[in-house]
Amino acid sequence: MGEHVCPWWVGYLLASPIRRWMQNPDELIAPYITPGMMVLEPGPGMGFFTLPLARRVGSGRVVAVDIQPRMLQSLRRRAEKAGLEQRIETRLAQSDSLGIDDLNGKFDFVLAVAVVHEMPSSEVFFNQAAAALRPGGGLLLAEPSGHVKPPKFTEELEFARHAGLEEKDRPSLKRFLAACLEKRAV
C-alpha cells in the first residue's frame, strides 16, 4: 500500500457535489474521452470521474481499479443508481499490481488523477499502465500540487518516459501538476 492512501471514508467527500464546484469532472475529461473508448481508471474512489467517464464512453468501457473494497462497493452502488453499471468493470488491485495483465494493449486511455503519489512504486505503476495501453493510447497524469511538489512530479514523468510514454502536453489544471502522455508506437 502507498504511503498516503486515502482512507475509504474520505471517498464520500471526494465524490460530493460540492467538489464539482471546484473541479468539474466532465470538463477535465472532455478533451480526452470519446464514445467507444476503453478507459482505465486506477484509484477511482467512489467514482467522481468514473461515472462521467462511463457516460462519455457510451458503448465503450471503463475499468476502475482500487485497492480498497469499500471504495469499489460504493462505486458499484453509485453506478447502478445512475444506470451505468454495464459500462463499468471494477477490479480489486493488490498493493503491487493493478491486476489488469489480461487486458494489456487494450486501453485507449488511462486517467490517473491524484493517485500515482499513493502508489508504492511510481515505476511499477507506469510500467503496468504503459503495458495496458495500445500504441498511441493516452494517459492523463494529474497530481495535486498540495501533495506532490515539482521534483516528485518530474521523477514520476521520468518513470513514465522509461516505461515508453512520451509527454505531449502540460494542461493547466487548477491545483494540479498535470501532463498528457502517449504510448509510443512500436
Beta strands, then each sheet from edge to edge (+ up, - down):
strand 1: 38-42
strand 2: 61-66
strand 3: 88-92
strand 4: 107-113
strand 5: 133-144
strand 6: 165-169
strand 7: 176-183
sheet 1: 3+ 2+ 1+ 4+ 5+ 7- 6+
end
